[in-house]
Amino acid sequence: MITNRKVCLLAFLAIVLTLTFTSCSDPGRETTAEVRVIGTAVSQNVEVSARAVSSEIVFGSGTVHIDGTDITNQLTPVDNQNTTGNDIEFGANVPVIGNTVTYSVEPKEGFVFDEWKITRENRQKIKEENPNNWWDVIREIENAIQGDNQTITINPDYIKYLRPTFDRGLYFEKDDNFQKIIDFINSNQNDYDDDELTIKFSKDVNTTLDFRELQYWKDDTEIELKLLGGYDENWNLSDERTTFTSIYPPEVNKFEEIEIEFRNIHFDVLDHSQYQGIGDDDIEFRNCSVGRLEKPGNIVNGLVIKEIYSTSQKNVIFTNSDVPYTEGSTYYHSIIRDYESGTIKGSNNIIVAEKPETSTDENNRYIANFGENYKNEALRNDLITAIPLSEDIADINDDYLEEDIEGRERFLREDEGDDDDDHHGDRYSSIRVSYGPYEYQWFDD
């Protein structure tokens, strides 16, 4: 009887465990991934019969895989009225199984993968379609795409919010030289109908770039350059920056308009005056560092600076930067180092020093042990208490104020106010942003 009881008990436990494991394990749910990608549209001839050939518009920038399956040939233009050139949106609805899937992009020769973009419109959709957990959804997506790796793992329901983007461009490795860029442009001039060139640099490149003699496209007088550094051997973003010993931008008088964006680049020396003729609004630095900054202009944005040399003026405005203190300068959302005494003009800064006993400064945060990096997660909760700045600060484009050093969103005071400049809605009193150049909070915009 005892043996039989044991057998019955064991059989009962086996049934319970089987039911438990069956109910807990999820072999995978079926759903549809709404894939949307941005790149170049090309015309391709397709044989429709033995005597007829038809032309169709296809995605020409690369290949796209969902859970290992190539779905590139399923992509069609989302807007049938806009099917020529670059920056065209393509889409496909792909059946998938599972709570997460892999999403991979691979550029073709002559193209690079830029980023996993979440548009402003899609950030709003996330909030509208996920009213009870939209904040968690944004966080999950941001974590999945962090670093802009070419393969991510993501909830298939969230694929519709992403826009992986491809640009015309090339990859620049350790043993390459600048002639590679010249040869690439000369051999692809007919493809540059929107004057864009994106170059991705491996992290172990250490070189000089000289665009001064670049003739660029024969018939166009506008340039949009994106120089993106810090990539490892698999072209995933690393924790290191690519080093430029020096870089010379295109000559201003040769072009009607020049736009240059630097990401994850270290400059041994940066002569800021070389870019002042281009215009502050057309130069963008993201997560870039400088050993020695020379001749800073009116506004310096988005730089980690070790030394400032040959300051020709005292009223420089630093935004979203990590800089040594200079008497007379103004700072917004920056880290100020080497401070001993003097007036701190501006607000929402982190000052790496003890607050003087006689100081009445309530606009900035004094933290003597902040650390060397512009991020300090250990102090996160202490830093997310700053009051948003106004977009009407004199002499500053509000684009500098609504993004941090890495291009992440940041609230401005007007974002949640009403139409009365002297009075803001009830929610305004609870809005906070981060002190310093890095925004620790997650925002919908």
C-alpha positions in Angstrom: 0.0 0.0 0.0 2.8 2.3 0.8 4.5 1.6 -2.5 1.2 2.1 -4.4 0.7 5.4 -2.6 4.1 6.5 -3.5 3.5 5.5 -7.1 0.2 7.4 -7.2 1.8 10.4 -5.6 4.6 10.5 -8.0 2.2 10.1 -10.9 0.1 12.9 -9.6 3.1 15.2 -9.2 4.2 14.3 -12.7 0.8 15.4 -14.1 0.9 18.6 -12.1 4.4 19.4 -13.2 3.5 18.7 -16.8 0.5 21.0 -16.7 2.6 23.6 -14.9 5.4 23.5 -17.4 2.9 23.5 -20.3 1.1 26.5 -19.0 4.3 28.5 -18.1 6.2 27.8 -21.3 5.1 29.8 -24.3 6.0 28.1 -27.6 5.4 31.4 -29.3 2.5 33.5 -30.2 1.7 34.4 -33.8 1.5 38.0 -34.8 2.4 40.3 -37.7 5.5 42.5 -37.7 4.9 45.8 -39.5 8.4 46.4 -41.0 9.2 50.0 -42.2 12.7 51.0 -43.4 14.1 54.1 -45.0 16.6 54.1 -47.8 17.0 54.5 -51.6 14.5 53.5 -54.2 15.8 52.0 -57.4 14.1 50.8 -60.5 14.5 47.2 -61.5 13.3 45.4 -64.6 11.2 42.3 -64.0 10.3 39.7 -66.6 6.5 39.2 -66.5 6.3 37.0 -69.6 8.5 35.6 -72.4 7.9 38.8 -74.3 7.3 41.5 -71.7 9.5 43.2 -69.1 8.1 45.4 -66.4 9.9 48.0 -64.3 9.2 48.1 -60.5 10.5 50.1 -57.6 12.6 48.1 -55.1 14.5 48.8 -51.9 18.1 49.4 -53.0 20.1 50.2 -49.9 20.5 46.8 -48.3 18.9 43.6 -47.0 16.5 43.1 -44.1 16.0 39.9 -42.1 13.3 39.0 -39.5 14.3 36.0 -37.4 16.8 35.0 -40.0 14.4 35.2 -43.0 15.3 37.7 -45.8 12.2 39.8 -46.4 13.9 42.4 -48.6 11.9 41.4 -51.7 8.7 42.0 -49.8 9.4 45.6 -49.2 7.4 48.1 -51.3 7.1 51.9 -51.2 4.7 53.1 -48.5 3.8 56.2 -50.4 3.2 55.4 -54.1 3.5 59.1 -55.0 7.1 59.3 -53.6 9.2 56.6 -55.2 12.4 58.2 -56.4 15.6 59.1 -54.7 16.9 58.6 -51.2 15.1 58.7 -47.8 12.1 56.7 -49.2 10.1 54.7 -46.8 9.4 51.0 -47.6 7.2 48.6 -45.8 6.1 45.0 -45.5 3.8 43.1 -43.1 5.6 39.9 -42.0 4.0 37.0 -40.1 6.2 36.0 -37.1 6.1 33.6 -34.1 7.5 34.4 -30.7 7.5 37.0 -28.0 10.8 38.4 -29.3 12.4 38.2 -32.8 15.7 39.2 -34.3 15.7 42.1 -36.6 18.7 42.5 -38.8 19.8 45.0 -41.4 22.8 44.8 -43.8 23.7 47.6 -46.1 24.7 46.9 -49.7 28.0 48.2 -51.2 27.8 52.0 -51.4 25.5 52.3 -48.4 25.8 52.4 -44.6 23.3 51.7 -41.9 22.8 54.9 -39.9 20.5 54.3 -37.0 17.3 52.8 -35.6 15.1 55.9 -35.7 12.0 56.5 -33.6 10.2 59.5 -35.2 8.3 62.1 -33.2 5.1 60.8 -34.8 5.8 57.2 -33.6 6.7 58.3 -30.1 3.2 59.8 -29.9 1.7 56.6 -31.3 3.5 54.6 -28.6 1.8 56.8 -25.9 -1.6 56.6 -27.6 -1.5 52.8 -28.3 0.0 51.9 -24.9 -1.8 54.3 -22.5 -1.1 52.2 -19.4 2.6 51.4 -20.0 3.8 53.7 -22.7 6.8 54.7 -20.6 7.9 51.1 -20.2 7.4 50.5 -24.0 9.7 53.4 -24.9 12.3 52.2 -22.4 12.2 48.7 -23.8 12.6 49.9 -27.3 15.4 52.3 -26.4 17.2 49.4 -24.6 16.8 47.1 -27.6 18.3 49.7 -30.1 21.0 51.1 -27.9 24.2 51.4 -29.8 22.5 51.1 -33.2 23.8 47.5 -33.7 22.8 46.0 -37.0 21.1 43.1 -35.3 18.6 43.6 -32.4 16.2 41.5 -30.5 12.8 43.1 -30.0 9.1 42.5 -29.3 7.6 42.1 -32.7 4.7 44.4 -31.7 7.2 47.3 -31.4 8.8 46.9 -34.8 6.2 49.2 -36.3 7.6 52.1 -34.3 11.1 51.8 -35.6 12.5 53.2 -38.9 16.0 51.7 -39.6 17.7 54.2 -41.9 20.3 53.7 -44.6 22.5 56.4 -46.1 24.7 56.5 -49.1 28.3 56.2 -47.9 31.2 54.0 -47.0 33.0 52.3 -44.1 36.5 53.5 -43.2 38.9 51.1 -41.5 42.3 51.3 -39.8 44.5 51.0 -42.8 42.4 53.1 -45.1 43.5 56.6 -46.2 41.6 59.7 -47.3 41.9 58.8 -51.0 39.3 56.1 -50.4 36.7 58.8 -49.7 37.7 60.8 -52.8 37.6 57.7 -55.0 34.2 56.8 -53.6 32.7 60.2 -54.3 34.1 60.4 -57.8 32.8 56.9 -58.7 29.3 57.6 -57.3 28.6 61.2 -58.3 25.5 60.3 -60.3 23.9 58.7 -57.2 24.1 61.7 -55.0 20.9 63.4 -55.8 20.4 64.7 -52.3 24.1 65.5 -51.6 24.5 63.3 -48.5 27.6 61.3 -47.6 27.8 59.2 -44.4 31.2 57.7 -43.4 31.4 55.2 -40.5 34.9 54.9 -38.9 36.2 52.0 -37.0 37.4 52.9 -33.5 41.0 52.1 -34.2 41.3 54.7 -37.0 43.7 57.5 -36.1 44.0 59.9 -39.0 43.7 63.3 -40.5 40.8 64.2 -42.8 41.1 67.0 -45.3 38.0 68.0 -47.2 39.4 71.4 -48.3 40.2 70.3 -51.9 37.1 68.2 -52.2 35.2 69.2 -55.4 32.2 67.1 -54.4 29.3 66.7 -56.8 29.8 68.5 -60.1 26.5 70.3 -60.4 25.5 70.8 -56.7 26.6 73.4 -54.2 25.2 71.8 -51.0 26.9 69.3 -48.8 25.6 67.1 -45.9 28.4 65.1 -44.3 27.9 62.7 -41.4 31.1 61.4 -39.8 30.3 58.6 -37.4 33.0 57.0 -35.2 33.5 54.4 -32.5 32.6 51.2 -34.3 34.1 47.7 -33.6 35.1 45.1 -36.2 31.4 44.1 -36.6 30.4 47.7 -37.1 28.6 47.8 -33.8 29.1 50.8 -31.6 31.8 50.4 -29.0 32.6 52.4 -25.9 35.6 54.1 -27.6 35.7 57.1 -29.9 37.5 57.3 -33.2 40.5 59.7 -33.1 41.1 62.4 -35.6 44.5 64.1 -35.2 43.0 66.9 -37.2 40.2 67.5 -39.7 39.7 70.3 -42.2 36.1 70.9 -43.3 35.2 71.8 -46.9 35.9 75.4 -47.9 32.9 77.6 -47.2 33.2 79.8 -50.3 32.8 76.7 -52.6 29.3 75.8 -51.4 26.0 77.5 -50.7 25.3 75.3 -47.7 27.4 72.9 -45.6 26.1 70.6 -42.9 28.4 68.4 -40.8 27.5 66.0 -38.1 30.2 64.3 -35.9 29.4 61.4 -33.6 31.7 59.5 -31.3 34.8 61.3 -32.5 37.9 62.4 -30.5 39.8 65.4 -31.8 43.4 65.8 -30.5 43.1 69.4 -31.5 40.0 71.2 -32.7 40.2 74.6 -34.2 36.7 75.7 -33.7 37.1 78.8 -35.9 37.3 76.6 -39.0 33.6 75.9 -38.6 32.3 79.3 -37.7 31.8 80.3 -41.3 29.5 77.3 -41.7 27.1 78.4 -39.0 26.3 77.1 -35.6 23.0 75.5 -36.7 24.8 73.4 -39.4 27.5 71.9 -37.1 26.5 69.1 -34.8 28.6 67.2 -32.3 27.3 64.1 -30.5 29.4 62.4 -27.8 32.6 64.0 -29.1 35.7 64.9 -27.1 38.5 67.3 -27.6 42.1 67.3 -26.2 42.6 71.0 -26.9 39.9 73.4 -28.2 41.3 76.4 -30.0 39.5 79.6 -30.8 36.0 78.8 -29.7 33.2 80.6 -31.4 30.1 82.1 -29.8 28.5 78.8 -29.0 30.1 75.4 -28.3 27.7 72.5 -28.1 28.1 68.8 -27.3 31.8 68.5 -26.5 33.9 67.0 -23.8 36.9 69.3 -23.6 40.1 68.8 -21.7 41.8 72.1 -22.4 40.7 75.4 -23.9 43.5 77.3 -25.7 43.8 80.7 -27.2 40.4 82.0 -26.1 39.8 85.1 -28.2 36.6 86.2 -26.4 35.2 85.9 -22.9 31.5 85.5 -23.7 31.5 81.9 -25.1 28.2 80.0 -24.5 28.8 76.3 -23.7 25.8 73.9 -23.9 25.6 70.2 -23.3 29.4 70.1 -22.8 32.0 69.0 -20.2 34.5 71.9 -19.9 37.1 73.6 -17.7 35.8 76.8 -16.1 36.6 80.1 -17.9 35.6 83.4 -16.2 33.1 85.3 -18.3 31.6 82.3 -20.2 28.0 81.1 -19.9 27.0 77.5 -19.4 23.7 75.6 -19.9 23.4 71.8 -19.1 27.1 71.4 -18.8 29.7 70.0 -16.5 32.1 72.7 -15.2 35.5 71.5 -14.0 38.5 73.2 -12.5 36.3 75.7 -10.7 37.8 77.5 -7.7 36.0 80.9 -7.6 34.1 83.3 -9.9 30.7 83.9 -11.2 28.8 81.0 -12.8 26.6 82.4 -15.5 23.8 80.1 -16.8 21.9 77.3 -15.2 21.2 73.5 -15.0 25.0 72.8 -14.8 27.0 70.4 -12.6 29.9 72.1 -11.0 32.6 69.7 -9.9 33.5 71.5 -6.7 32.3 72.1 -3.1 29.7 74.9 -3.1 31.2 78.0 -1.5 29.6 78.7 1.9 28.8 82.3 0.8 27.2 81.2 -2.5 23.5 81.8 -3.1 23.5 80.0 -6.5 20.3 77.9 -6.8 20.5 77.4 -10.5 23.3 74.8 -10.6 24.3 71.6 -8.8 27.7 71.4 -6.9 29.1 67.9 -6.7 32.8 67.6 -5.7 33.0 63.9 -6.3 31.1 63.6 -9.6 33.8 61.5 -11.5 35.5 61.8 -14.8 32.7 60.8 -17.2 29.8 63.1 -18.1 27.5 60.2 -16.9 27.2 59.1 -13.3 24.4 56.6 -12.8 25.0 56.5 -9.1 23.9 60.1 -8.8 21.0 59.8 -11.2 18.2 60.4 -8.7 20.0 63.5 -7.4 20.4 64.9 -10.9 16.9 64.6 -12.3 15.5 67.6 -10.4 16.4 70.5 -12.6 13.7 72.9 -13.9 13.5 72.9 -17.7 15.0 75.8 -19.5 13.0 78.2 -21.7 13.4 78.0 -25.5 13.7 81.8 -25.6 17.2 82.0 -24.1 18.9 84.8 -26.1 21.5 83.8 -28.7 20.8 80.1 -28.5 19.0 77.9 -31.0 16.5 75.9 -29.0 17.7 72.7 -30.8 20.7 72.8 -28.5 18.5 72.9 -25.4 16.0 70.2 -26.3 18.7 67.5 -26.9 21.5 66.3 -24.7 25.1 65.5 -25.6 24.1 62.2 -27.3 21.0 63.6 -29.1 18.5 62.3 -26.6 15.3 64.2 -26.0 15.0 66.8 -23.2 12.0 68.8 -22.1 11.9 72.6 -22.5 9.7 74.8 -20.3 7.3 75.5 -23.1 6.6 71.8 -23.9 4.0 71.4 -21.2 2.8 75.0 -20.7 -0.3 76.7 -22.1 -0.5 79.6 -24.4 0.1 82.2 -21.7 3.8 83.0 -21.5 3.4 84.1 -17.9 1.5 81.1 -16.7 1.9 77.4 -17.2 -0.4 74.4 -16.9 -0.8 72.4 -13.7 1.7 69.8 -15.0 4.5 72.2 -15.3 5.3 72.2 -11.6 6.1 68.5 -11.8 8.3 68.5 -14.9 12.0 68.0 -14.2 15.0 67.4 -16.4 18.6 66.4 -15.6 21.4 68.7 -14.5 24.4 68.4 -16.8 24.8 67.4 -20.5 23.3 63.9 -20.3 19.6 63.5 -19.9 18.8 60.5 -17.6 15.1 60.6 -18.0 12.9 59.0 -20.7 10.5 61.3 -22.6 7.9 61.1 -25.2 7.9 64.0 -27.5 
